[in-house]
Amino acid sequence: MIIEDLLPIIKNRCYIVNNIFDEEIKSLISSAIIDCIESGIKEITFEKDVDSNSYDDLVINCLTAYVKAYRGNDRSDTESYMKMYESIRNKMTQLAKYNRDVVDNE
């Protein structure tokens, strides 16, 4: 369900207007989420905030960078988007809000 909700957001960020690549994009979103979780980010990070009914902007930026790195025929900017993705992912692993190993006292 999360992937289905994220799909139109990520497609919009990647300027993709048709549905031809939906399965590939869903797979890339899933891969990015798995990579983030394996890197130490809380699984709940990828769910909508119940108060605002929206996704965290840092999460959206992270997932978008991953999809942009791997989606498309032009691979000239793959490295820069991967660096962006890794930078955001690594930053999230250091922040208590996202890190699954940090106990949240709220």
For each residue, the residues with C-beta under 8 A, 3 or more apart:
1: 4 5
2: 5 6 33 46 47
3: 6 7 26 29 30 33
4: 1 7 26
5: 1 2 8 9 48 55
6: 2 3 9 10 29 46 55 60 63
7: 3 4 10 11 22 25 26 29
8: 5 11 12
9: 5 6 12 13 55 60
10: 6 7 13 14 25 29 60 63 64 67
11: 7 8 14 16 17 22 25
12: 8 9 15 16
13: 9 10 60 64
14: 10 11 25 64 67 68 71
15: 12
16: 11 12 21 25 71
17: 11
18: 21
19: 22
20:
21: 16 18 24 25 71
22: 7 11 19 25 26
23: 26 27
24: 21 27 28 71
25: 7 10 11 14 16 21 22 28 29 67 71
26: 3 4 7 22 23 29 30
27: 23 24 30 31
28: 24 25 31 32 66 67 70 71
29: 3 6 7 10 25 26 32 33 63 66 67
30: 3 26 27 33 34
31: 27 28 34 35 66
32: 28 29 35 36 62 63 66 67 85
33: 2 3 29 30 36 37 46 63
34: 30 31 37 38
35: 31 32 38 39 66 89
36: 32 33 39 41 45 46 62 89 92
37: 33 34 40 41 42 43 100
38: 34 35
39: 35 36 89 90 93
40: 37 93 99 100 101
41: 36 37 45 89 92 93 98 99 100
42: 37 45 98 99 100
43: 37 46 47 100
44: 47
45: 36 41 42 56 59 92 98
46: 2 6 33 36 43 55 59
47: 2 43 44
48: 5 52 53 54 55
49: 52 53 54 55 56
50: 53
51:
52: 48 49
53: 48 49 50
54: 48 49
55: 5 6 9 46 48 49 59 60
56: 45 49 59 60
57: 60 61
58: 61 62 88 91 92 98
59: 45 46 55 56 62 63 92
60: 6 9 10 13 55 56 57 63 64
61: 57 58 64 65 88
62: 32 36 58 59 65 66 85 88 89 92
63: 6 10 29 32 33 59 60 66 67
64: 10 13 14 60 61 67 68
65: 61 62 68 69 81 82 84 85 88
66: 28 29 31 32 35 62 63 69 70 81 82 85
67: 10 14 25 28 29 32 63 64 70 71
68: 14 64 65 71 72 77 81
69: 65 66 77 78 81 82 84 85
70: 28 66 67 78
71: 14 16 21 24 25 28 67 68
72: 68 75
73:
74: 77
75: 72 78
76:
77: 68 69 74 80 81
78: 69 70 75 81 82
79: 82 83
80: 77 83 84
81: 65 66 68 69 77 78 84 85
82: 65 66 69 78 79 85 86
83: 79 80 86 87
84: 65 69 80 81 87 88
85: 32 62 65 66 69 81 82 88 89
86: 82 83 89 90
87: 83 84 90 91
88: 58 61 62 65 84 85 91 92
89: 35 36 39 41 62 85 86 92 93
90: 39 86 87 93 94
91: 58 87 88 94 95
92: 36 41 45 58 59 62 88 89 95 98 99
93: 39 40 41 89 90 98 99
94: 90 91 99
95: 91 92 98 99
96: 99 102 104
97: 104
98: 41 42 45 58 92 93 95
99: 40 41 42 92 93 94 95 96 102
100: 37 40 41 42 43
101: 40
102: 96 99
103:
104: 96 97
105:
106:
